[in-house]
């Protein structure tokens, strides 16, 4: 299995807190908005196991996705230093979500255990 990378946002530096136009919110989101999946009624109907999940419960996501956009922006700042920004957009096309339970479901499936 591929090693998982934590995408938590870095804590703001003290210098940035003093000059911020908006006061720092200690309860701010810990992860970037773009990493959050929001599934509505239509998606829940297709993945009925989602109704059994509780807040703060870990799930495993297996997805097939397609790269839909690749962008490389090059610019120069006021000091003459060049900067590059790379963005990639990935559209999830197929998804399966299950509870994280140390492989119990796989074991049950392998021995044909029924709920």
N, C-alpha and C positions, 0 to 999 in steps of 0.2 A: 504494500500500500504506500502511496505517496505521502511524504511528511506534510502535515498541515501547518500553515503559516498563520500566525495571529495577525489580524488586520486592524487591531485596536488603534484608535487615533492617538498620536502623541500628546502628552500634557503640554499646555501652552507654557512658553518660557516666561519668567517673571517680568522681563523687559516688555514683552508684548501685553501683559496684563495691565501695566501702568498706562500704556498709550492706547488701549482699546477704546473705541468709540462706544461700544456696548459693554456693560459690565460682564465679567466672566461668570458663567452659570456653572456652579459646582455639580449640577444635576444634568449636564449636557450629555448628549449621546456619546457613547464610547466607540461606536463604529460608524463608518461613513454611510450616509443615507442610501447610496446606490447599491450597497451590499444587502439591503433588506428585501426579502421577498414578501409581497402582500398578496395573499390568496383569498379571493372572494367566494361567494356562493357557488358560482359555476365551477370553480376549481375544486372546492370542497366536495361537490357532487361527484367529480371525477376521481377524487382521492378521499373516500369516505373515512379512512383511518385517521384523518386530521381531526375529526370530531372527538376522538378519544384522548387528545393531547391536552396537557395542562401547562400553565405558564411556568417558565423556567425549566421545562423538560427538554433534554437534549434529543435531537433527532439526527438521523443520517440521511443525507440527500445524495442520490445518484442521478445524474442528469446528462442528457445529450444536448449540446448547444452548438451554435454556429456563430462564427465571427461575422458580424454585420458591418463593422466599420473599423478602419485603421487610420489613424491620423498622426502625423509628425509635424509639429509646429516649431519652427526655428525663429528666434527673435534675438534682438540685441538690446541690452539694458542701457541706461544712461552712462554707465562707466565704459561702455564698449565691449563688455563681456557678452559672449553669445550664450544663449540658453536654448535647451531643447525640451519640449514637452511631448510625451508620447501618450496617446489614448487609444484604447481598444474597447469596442462595444461587443458584448457577447449576448446573443438572444437564446435563452433556454427554450428548446423546442419540445423536449420530452423529459419528464421528471418523475421520480419515485421518492417518497419520503417515508421513513419508518423510524420507530423508536430506537434509541440506542440502548441495547440490553445485553451487551457482551455476547452476542451471537446466539442467544436462546431461540429466536425465531428460526434461524437457519438450522439449528439442531432439531427443533420440533418439525420443521419441514422435511428434513432428511430422514427422520424416523416416522414420517406420516402421522404425526400427532395432530389431532383436531382440537379446536377450542371448545 
